[in-house]
Amino acid sequence: MMRVLVLRPEPGASATLQRAQKRGLDAIAVPLFDIECLAWKAPEASRFDGLLLTSANAVRCAGERLNDYRGLPVYAVGAATAAEAREAGFDIASSGDAGVERLLGSIDPELRLLHLAGEDRKDPTDAKQKIATVTVYRSNARDDVDLQPAKGAVAMIHSSRAGERFSQLIDSAGIGRDGIAIAAISADAARAAGNGWAVVEAADAPDECALLALTERLCNKARAT
């Protein structure tokens, strides 16, 4: 069976690793980034009708200031984000795994939302809601990444930035792309990884469950051939 590389930062890497191993996959974690929590100024909670959360890292990094918004409902992208917010004591008004644009399109357009987010992000472009975004964390690229295990492996790409970084590191290490399969969480992430790989496929939906299913299929396909 092909090895699986989990490239996302901790603590998400360990969570994905466990899910992959439960599927019987030979998976190892090789994080490309480290999460750094940032100091931030908390806007007055009364200005908002809810919290918009697009990453579980925002909940983890917000710190004690998150308590200022305890009475606000949460609109979350992704099951992991919703679970982290729920564990922090918030009520989930709405959640979805089809991206922030789809989530915003399904809720009240008159809402005033506070978006706690990472430094590297793609802000929604067609949102009807009034959204104030505050950066509470950043993902720092790691240079001490050993990608020798990538040879003959399936690489799980959780973001466009991860796709770009993985490509750069593989090329810098002199490892051939043609022996590596790419399982990407979205079409954007797949495009960011570039060309020349043995296989490049995007998950059917932009969530980890679909990404793991794709990864398992690519591993089984390689084993069958």
C-alpha positions, 0 to 999 in steps of 0.5 A: 500500500502507498504511504500517505503524507499528512501535511497540515499543521498540528494539532490538525495533523494528528487528528487527520493521522488518526482518521487515516490510520482507522481506515487502514492507511499507512499514514505519517504526519509531515507538517509543512507549517506551524500555527502561531497565535497572535495578539489581537484587539477584541472589538465590542461584542455588541457590534455583532450578531454572530461569530464567523469561524472558518478554521478550528485554529481561530478558536484555539488561538483566540484565547481568553478574549473569546469569552467576550463573545460567549453570547453570540451564535457561531456560523462555522465552516467545517465540522472540526471548526464547529466541534471546536467552537461547541467545546469552547461553549458556543452555540452553533447557529449554522455550519457547513462543509461546502466553503464560506461562500456557500455558508454565507449564502444560506444565512440571513444577509442582514447579519453583522458578523465578526470573522476570527481568522488566520493571516493567510486567507481568501476573504468572501467576495460576494457576502451580503452580510457586514463582516469585520475580520480580525486576524488571530493566528498565522501559519508559518512555513517550516524549513526543516521538513524531511520529504524523503518519505514522499517518494511513492506516496499520496500527499494530502493537500488541505489548502492552496498554500500547502499545495504551493509549499509542497511543490516548492519543497519537493523540487528543492529536495530534488524529488521527482514529482512523477512518483507522487500522487496528490489528493487535494481538498479542492480544485483550487488546492489541486491547481496550486500543487501544479503539474507533473505528479503521477496523479492529481485529483480533488475531493468531491467536497471540500471537507476532510471526509471526502479528502480521506475517501479520495486518499484511500481510493488512490492508495487502493488504485495503486495497490491494484495496479 
